[in-house]
Amino acid sequence: MTPLVLNDVSIYVEASIGTLSQKRVTALEALSLPELLKQQNP
């Protein structure tokens, strides 16, 4: 197994977190209050 280059790992993680954050923001924007209340109070 080849050793990891920390700079490469850092670049990969930063790119992945940006994508994940954007997906979460998009999902939250699409959520309405009644849908949220249904999920929290079944």
HTML snippet that shows the backbone in 3Dmol.js (N, CA, C, O; Angstrom):
<script src="https://3Dmol.org/build/3Dmol-min.js"></script>
<div id="view" style="width:600px;height:400px;position:relative"></div>
<script>
const pdb = `
ATOM      1  N   MET A   1       0.848  -1.186   0.000  1.00  0.00           N
ATOM      2  CA  MET A   1       0.000   0.000   0.000  1.00  0.00           C
ATOM      3  C   MET A   1       0.887   1.241   0.000  1.00  0.00           C
ATOM      4  O   MET A   1       1.850   1.324   0.761  1.00  0.00           O
ATOM      5  N   THR A   2       0.560   2.190  -0.846  1.00  0.00           N
ATOM      6  CA  THR A   2       1.360   3.403  -0.935  1.00  0.00           C
ATOM      7  C   THR A   2       0.968   4.367   0.172  1.00  0.00           C
ATOM      8  O   THR A   2      -0.199   4.416   0.559  1.00  0.00           O
ATOM      9  N   PRO A   3       1.915   5.128   0.684  1.00  0.00           N
ATOM     10  CA  PRO A   3       1.596   6.092   1.746  1.00  0.00           C
ATOM     11  C   PRO A   3       0.720   7.236   1.203  1.00  0.00           C
ATOM     12  O   PRO A   3       0.811   7.610   0.034  1.00  0.00           O
ATOM     13  N   LEU A   4      -0.113   7.765   2.072  1.00  0.00           N
ATOM     14  CA  LEU A   4      -0.993   8.866   1.681  1.00  0.00           C
ATOM     15  C   LEU A   4      -0.244  10.185   1.723  1.00  0.00           C
ATOM     16  O   LEU A   4       0.591  10.422   2.596  1.00  0.00           O
ATOM     17  N   VAL A   5      -0.557  11.020   0.776  1.00  0.00           N
ATOM     18  CA  VAL A   5      -0.018  12.378   0.759  1.00  0.00           C
ATOM     19  C   VAL A   5      -1.088  13.268   1.394  1.00  0.00           C
ATOM     20  O   VAL A   5      -2.186  13.408   0.855  1.00  0.00           O
ATOM     21  N   LEU A   6      -0.765  13.857   2.526  1.00  0.00           N
ATOM     22  CA  LEU A   6      -1.765  14.607   3.292  1.00  0.00           C
ATOM     23  C   LEU A   6      -2.361  15.772   2.513  1.00  0.00           C
ATOM     24  O   LEU A   6      -3.534  16.100   2.689  1.00  0.00           O
ATOM     25  N   ASN A   7      -1.577  16.390   1.668  1.00  0.00           N
ATOM     26  CA  ASN A   7      -2.101  17.497   0.867  1.00  0.00           C
ATOM     27  C   ASN A   7      -3.184  16.998  -0.090  1.00  0.00           C
ATOM     28  O   ASN A   7      -4.204  17.663  -0.271  1.00  0.00           O
ATOM     29  N   ASP A   8      -2.966  15.829  -0.705  1.00  0.00           N
ATOM     30  CA  ASP A   8      -3.965  15.255  -1.599  1.00  0.00           C
ATOM     31  C   ASP A   8      -5.236  14.890  -0.838  1.00  0.00           C
ATOM     32  O   ASP A   8      -6.343  15.103  -1.331  1.00  0.00           O
ATOM     33  N   VAL A   9      -5.075  14.347   0.348  1.00  0.00           N
ATOM     34  CA  VAL A   9      -6.228  13.987   1.178  1.00  0.00           C
ATOM     35  C   VAL A   9      -7.004  15.245   1.544  1.00  0.00           C
ATOM     36  O   VAL A   9      -8.234  15.254   1.489  1.00  0.00           O
ATOM     37  N   SER A  10      -6.307  16.288   1.909  1.00  0.00           N
ATOM     38  CA  SER A  10      -6.948  17.544   2.283  1.00  0.00           C
ATOM     39  C   SER A  10      -7.767  18.118   1.121  1.00  0.00           C
ATOM     40  O   SER A  10      -8.895  18.571   1.319  1.00  0.00           O
ATOM     41  N   ILE A  11      -7.209  18.097  -0.064  1.00  0.00           N
ATOM     42  CA  ILE A  11      -7.915  18.608  -1.248  1.00  0.00           C
ATOM     43  C   ILE A  11      -9.170  17.779  -1.515  1.00  0.00           C
ATOM     44  O   ILE A  11     -10.232  18.329  -1.809  1.00  0.00           O
ATOM     45  N   TYR A  12      -9.045  16.458  -1.412  1.00  0.00           N
ATOM     46  CA  TYR A  12     -10.195  15.569  -1.640  1.00  0.00           C
ATOM     47  C   TYR A  12     -11.300  15.830  -0.626  1.00  0.00           C
ATOM     48  O   TYR A  12     -12.471  15.921  -0.996  1.00  0.00           O
ATOM     49  N   VAL A  13     -10.941  15.950   0.641  1.00  0.00           N
ATOM     50  CA  VAL A  13     -11.936  16.161   1.702  1.00  0.00           C
ATOM     51  C   VAL A  13     -12.635  17.507   1.514  1.00  0.00           C
ATOM     52  O   VAL A  13     -13.854  17.590   1.665  1.00  0.00           O
ATOM     53  N   GLU A  14     -11.904  18.536   1.195  1.00  0.00           N
ATOM     54  CA  GLU A  14     -12.512  19.853   0.990  1.00  0.00           C
ATOM     55  C   GLU A  14     -13.509  19.826  -0.166  1.00  0.00           C
ATOM     56  O   GLU A  14     -14.574  20.438  -0.081  1.00  0.00           O
ATOM     57  N   ALA A  15     -13.175  19.130  -1.233  1.00  0.00           N
ATOM     58  CA  ALA A  15     -14.082  19.028  -2.381  1.00  0.00           C
ATOM     59  C   ALA A  15     -15.320  18.222  -2.018  1.00  0.00           C
ATOM     60  O   ALA A  15     -16.427  18.576  -2.424  1.00  0.00           O
ATOM     61  N   SER A  16     -15.153  17.156  -1.267  1.00  0.00           N
ATOM     62  CA  SER A  16     -16.282  16.300  -0.895  1.00  0.00           C
ATOM     63  C   SER A  16     -17.224  17.011   0.072  1.00  0.00           C
ATOM     64  O   SER A  16     -18.442  16.884  -0.049  1.00  0.00           O
ATOM     65  N   ILE A  17     -16.683  17.745   1.013  1.00  0.00           N
ATOM     66  CA  ILE A  17     -17.511  18.462   1.983  1.00  0.00           C
ATOM     67  C   ILE A  17     -18.344  19.529   1.282  1.00  0.00           C
ATOM     68  O   ILE A  17     -19.499  19.751   1.646  1.00  0.00           O
ATOM     69  N   GLY A  18     -17.776  20.183   0.294  1.00  0.00           N
ATOM     70  CA  GLY A  18     -18.529  21.191  -0.461  1.00  0.00           C
ATOM     71  C   GLY A  18     -19.732  20.583  -1.151  1.00  0.00           C
ATOM     72  O   GLY A  18     -20.810  21.176  -1.150  1.00  0.00           O
ATOM     73  N   THR A  19     -19.564  19.411  -1.740  1.00  0.00           N
ATOM     74  CA  THR A  19     -20.660  18.726  -2.415  1.00  0.00           C
ATOM     75  C   THR A  19     -21.712  18.286  -1.414  1.00  0.00           C
ATOM     76  O   THR A  19     -22.907  18.459  -1.653  1.00  0.00           O
ATOM     77  N   LEU A  20     -21.284  17.725  -0.308  1.00  0.00           N
ATOM     78  CA  LEU A  20     -22.209  17.268   0.724  1.00  0.00           C
ATOM     79  C   LEU A  20     -23.003  18.442   1.291  1.00  0.00           C
ATOM     80  O   LEU A  20     -24.216  18.342   1.472  1.00  0.00           O
ATOM     81  N   SER A  21     -22.338  19.531   1.566  1.00  0.00           N
ATOM     82  CA  SER A  21     -23.017  20.706   2.118  1.00  0.00           C
ATOM     83  C   SER A  21     -24.059  21.239   1.139  1.00  0.00           C
ATOM     84  O   SER A  21     -25.158  21.618   1.545  1.00  0.00           O
ATOM     85  N   GLN A  22     -23.722  21.268  -0.135  1.00  0.00           N
ATOM     86  CA  GLN A  22     -24.664  21.766  -1.146  1.00  0.00           C
ATOM     87  C   GLN A  22     -25.893  20.872  -1.221  1.00  0.00           C
ATOM     88  O   GLN A  22     -27.008  21.371  -1.376  1.00  0.00           O
ATOM     89  N   LYS A  23     -25.710  19.565  -1.114  1.00  0.00           N
ATOM     90  CA  LYS A  23     -26.850  18.640  -1.139  1.00  0.00           C
ATOM     91  C   LYS A  23     -27.749  18.873   0.067  1.00  0.00           C
ATOM     92  O   LYS A  23     -28.974  18.841  -0.059  1.00  0.00           O
ATOM     93  N   ARG A  24     -27.160  19.106   1.229  1.00  0.00           N
ATOM     94  CA  ARG A  24     -27.961  19.350   2.441  1.00  0.00           C
ATOM     95  C   ARG A  24     -28.730  20.660   2.335  1.00  0.00           C
ATOM     96  O   ARG A  24     -29.893  20.728   2.732  1.00  0.00           O
ATOM     97  N   VAL A  25     -28.097  21.693   1.806  1.00  0.00           N
ATOM     98  CA  VAL A  25     -28.760  22.989   1.642  1.00  0.00           C
ATOM     99  C   VAL A  25     -29.934  22.846   0.685  1.00  0.00           C
ATOM    100  O   VAL A  25     -31.011  23.384   0.940  1.00  0.00           O
ATOM    101  N   THR A  26     -29.736  22.129  -0.410  1.00  0.00           N
ATOM    102  CA  THR A  26     -30.803  21.926  -1.387  1.00  0.00           C
ATOM    103  C   THR A  26     -31.971  21.176  -0.756  1.00  0.00           C
ATOM    104  O   THR A  26     -33.128  21.533  -0.975  1.00  0.00           O
ATOM    105  N   ALA A  27     -31.675  20.142   0.022  1.00  0.00           N
ATOM    106  CA  ALA A  27     -32.731  19.369   0.680  1.00  0.00           C
ATOM    107  C   ALA A  27     -33.487  20.230   1.692  1.00  0.00           C
ATOM    108  O   ALA A  27     -34.709  20.123   1.793  1.00  0.00           O
ATOM    109  N   LEU A  28     -32.795  21.066   2.431  1.00  0.00           N
ATOM    110  CA  LEU A  28     -33.458  21.934   3.412  1.00  0.00           C
ATOM    111  C   LEU A  28     -34.315  22.998   2.746  1.00  0.00           C
ATOM    112  O   LEU A  28     -35.370  23.361   3.265  1.00  0.00           O
ATOM    113  N   GLU A  29     -33.871  23.498   1.606  1.00  0.00           N
ATOM    114  CA  GLU A  29     -34.661  24.497   0.892  1.00  0.00           C
ATOM    115  C   GLU A  29     -35.965  23.901   0.381  1.00  0.00           C
ATOM    116  O   GLU A  29     -36.977  24.598   0.310  1.00  0.00           O
ATOM    117  N   ALA A  30     -35.954  22.623   0.025  1.00  0.00           N
ATOM    118  CA  ALA A  30     -37.146  21.965  -0.510  1.00  0.00           C
ATOM    119  C   ALA A  30     -38.117  21.540   0.591  1.00  0.00           C
ATOM    120  O   ALA A  30     -39.271  21.225   0.298  1.00  0.00           O
ATOM    121  N   LEU A  31     -37.683  21.525   1.827  1.00  0.00           N
ATOM    122  CA  LEU A  31     -38.503  21.059   2.940  1.00  0.00           C
ATOM    123  C   LEU A  31     -39.484  22.144   3.385  1.00  0.00           C
ATOM    124  O   LEU A  31     -39.115  23.309   3.536  1.00  0.00           O
ATOM    125  N   SER A  32     -40.726  21.745   3.590  1.00  0.00           N
ATOM    126  CA  SER A  32     -41.717  22.712   4.074  1.00  0.00           C
ATOM    127  C   SER A  32     -41.993  22.449   5.555  1.00  0.00           C
ATOM    128  O   SER A  32     -41.671  21.380   6.073  1.00  0.00           O
ATOM    129  N   LEU A  33     -42.578  23.410   6.214  1.00  0.00           N
ATOM    130  CA  LEU A  33     -42.863  23.283   7.644  1.00  0.00           C
ATOM    131  C   LEU A  33     -43.798  22.108   7.945  1.00  0.00           C
ATOM    132  O   LEU A  33     -43.504  21.343   8.864  1.00  0.00           O
ATOM    133  N   PRO A  34     -44.897  21.925   7.228  1.00  0.00           N
ATOM    134  CA  PRO A  34     -45.760  20.770   7.516  1.00  0.00           C
ATOM    135  C   PRO A  34     -45.024  19.427   7.360  1.00  0.00           C
ATOM    136  O   PRO A  34     -45.242  18.507   8.148  1.00  0.00           O
ATOM    137  N   GLU A  35     -44.162  19.318   6.354  1.00  0.00           N
ATOM    138  CA  GLU A  35     -43.383  18.089   6.176  1.00  0.00           C
ATOM    139  C   GLU A  35     -42.446  17.877   7.361  1.00  0.00           C
ATOM    140  O   GLU A  35     -42.302  16.757   7.851  1.00  0.00           O
ATOM    141  N   LEU A  36     -41.827  18.929   7.808  1.00  0.00           N
ATOM    142  CA  LEU A  36     -40.912  18.842   8.940  1.00  0.00           C
ATOM    143  C   LEU A  36     -41.646  18.425  10.215  1.00  0.00           C
ATOM    144  O   LEU A  36     -41.154  17.594  10.977  1.00  0.00           O
ATOM    145  N   LEU A  37     -42.813  18.999  10.438  1.00  0.00           N
ATOM    146  CA  LEU A  37     -43.585  18.657  11.627  1.00  0.00           C
ATOM    147  C   LEU A  37     -44.072  17.201  11.584  1.00  0.00           C
ATOM    148  O   LEU A  37     -44.144  16.546  12.624  1.00  0.00           O
ATOM    149  N   LYS A  38     -44.400  16.699  10.415  1.00  0.00           N
ATOM    150  CA  LYS A  38     -44.792  15.290  10.293  1.00  0.00           C
ATOM    151  C   LYS A  38     -43.641  14.376  10.682  1.00  0.00           C
ATOM    152  O   LYS A  38     -43.843  13.361  11.348  1.00  0.00           O
ATOM    153  N   GLN A  39     -42.441  14.737  10.266  1.00  0.00           N
ATOM    154  CA  GLN A  39     -41.285  13.922  10.563  1.00  0.00           C
ATOM    155  C   GLN A  39     -40.939  13.953  12.045  1.00  0.00           C
ATOM    156  O   GLN A  39     -40.525  12.936  12.602  1.00  0.00           O
ATOM    157  N   GLN A  40     -41.097  15.079  12.676  1.00  0.00           N
ATOM    158  CA  GLN A  40     -40.715  15.227  14.063  1.00  0.00           C
ATOM    159  C   GLN A  40     -41.793  14.733  15.019  1.00  0.00           C
ATOM    160  O   GLN A  40     -41.480  14.319  16.135  1.00  0.00           O
ATOM    161  N   ASN A  41     -43.048  14.768  14.605  1.00  0.00           N
ATOM    162  CA  ASN A  41     -44.168  14.377  15.468  1.00  0.00           C
ATOM    163  C   ASN A  41     -45.039  13.354  14.746  1.00  0.00           C
ATOM    164  O   ASN A  41     -46.104  13.707  14.239  1.00  0.00           O
ATOM    165  N   PRO A  42     -44.617  12.119  14.690  1.00  0.00           N
ATOM    166  CA  PRO A  42     -45.392  11.125  13.944  1.00  0.00           C
ATOM    167  C   PRO A  42     -46.740  10.837  14.576  1.00  0.00           C
ATOM    168  O   PRO A  42     -47.502  10.020  14.059  1.00  0.00           O
TER     169      PRO A  42
END
`;
const viewer = $3Dmol.createViewer("view");
viewer.addModel(pdb, "pdb");
viewer.setStyle({}, {cartoon: {color: "spectrum"}});
viewer.zoomTo();
viewer.render();
</script>
